[in-house]
Amino acid sequence: MYCFKKLKLNKDFRRIYGRGRSFVNPAFVTYVLKNRSDDIRIGITVSKKIGGAVSRNRAKRIITAAFRECAHHIPSGYDFVFVARTRILNSKSQSIAADMMKNLVAAEVVKKSDE
C-alpha cells in the first residue's frame, strides 16, 4: 500500500487553490502544486451541496480509494486537493481512478506511458 499524508490546515488548502493548477472533470476538480518535501499530500473538499454527512463521507471515500489506485504512479513532492462535484455520488472508484489518471497526465505529474 502506497503512503500519503492528508492535508488538514486551511492555509495549505488556500495555498494550493491560489498557486496550484486546476484540472476539471465532471465528477471532481483537481488542484496540483509541487511542494518542497518528499511527501505526497492530499486534501479532499466536499461541500454541503453534495448532500448530507453520509453522502459527503461516501464522496471522500471514493476519492481516497481512487487516489490509492493512482498513487504508485505519482512521484513524491506533490500536493493535491480534490473538490468533489455532485456527479461523484453516481460513480464507482474505478471510473473515478481512470478520470484521476487523465487529470494527472494533463497536469504532467504522471507520464502517459505510466498509465
Buried (B, 14 or more C-beta within 10 A) or exposed (E): EEEBEEBEEEEBBEBBBEEBBBBEBEBBBBBBBEBEEEEBBBBBBBEEEBBEEEBBEBBBEBBBBBBBBBBEBBEEBBBBBBBBBBEBBEBEBEBBBEBBBBBBBBBEBBEEEBE
